[in-house]
Amino acid sequence: MKEIKIALLGGGFMGKAHSLAYATAPLAAKLGVKVTKEVLVDVDPERAIDAAQSFGWNSSTTDWREVVARDDIDVIDICTPPQFHAEIALAAIAAGKHVFVEKPITNDAAEAEKITRAAAANGSVVAQVGFNYRHTSAVEFTKQLLASGRLGIPLQFRGTYLTDGGLFSMGPKAWRRSKKTGGSGTVGDIGSHVIDSAEYLFGDIVRVAARARAGRPNEGWMAESDRIAQDALESAGVWVAEFANGAIGTFAVNGYSAGRKNRLYWELDASRGSVEFNWNNREEFRVAYVDEDAQHRGSMMILTDTAHPNGVWDLAGLGVGYVDVSSIQFQKFFRRILGEEIEVPTFASATHVQHVVEAVYRAAASDAWVDVPSVEVS
Ligand code: SOE
């Protein structure tokens, strides 16, 4: 049995999710690989030791460079703040390691292009990005419905990602609130997920017009001129988009939306049907087909079944959670290492997401529509 030895960089929230997912990924899909959680790296020596012990890693260290240089490590999994992703990914690719990077791929599309090119130039490296939500059964099934033509021509996408996390203390996740410590702002952090969902389902976004706002909600939004002058991280954003396939879309993200708990929600209309998905009720999705007879025309709620993609259990109705979708993304990653071709969030697709994020920022600082560049990999 092939052994895959992992080094995880970052002992925080996402490091925990990945650690749990590594335990079930090979087992759930009977992959025929032995996944070894070899070493956990964190710059904070106490957290490195503590996270390695509590998340089940064989050892810990504070030095990622020493780990990247080790011959026995097969995979570098980067869960650090995004500002460190590019440097680490480039070193890992140069050392011939497979690389898994959390989203956003970086906070800078030029850096993202660089690591995408480096990975493409090293044919043996398998690279993937942690847009975990798209591995939910309902999302992947919607993709199949679109690809098969069952839904007809894509017309309109409406996506939101709302949380109330910003209203409360963020504890160890407070680094996300500042650019200096690698924070991304809501468009880059949670907006990147909804952009990935939209592009996965409808293809590339090519133009956007946008508004963003920063500030603490109990003081109202900061004056827009101050937000732009201070280059402050945005707490909320809205944008209108055009897709390359002719569809149109609207998007909204907000970290101060009371009562909304990690609510990634989208609905789409196509010429022969529409679909509605809410991560909070991820076992359900709603589909309406235009060609139903008049008595049955309407939105039907479908509960995820074993007939849909990415079942974790071979019994419907047992529930799928955050760690499960992470486990599914690693199953795909390992199957790709074993040589299978599977559609996943790649460095190139994640770089395009980052181009959209940056186009939203440029559009929000102007009254203009902004074009989204395509990703040049060669
Ligand atoms: C933001 O609060 C966040 O932690 C995102 O960064 C993650 O990608 C998302 O999965 C959960 O929410």
Residues whose N, C-alpha, C, O or C-beta is under 5 A from the ligand:
A	BS01	SOE	G165 D189
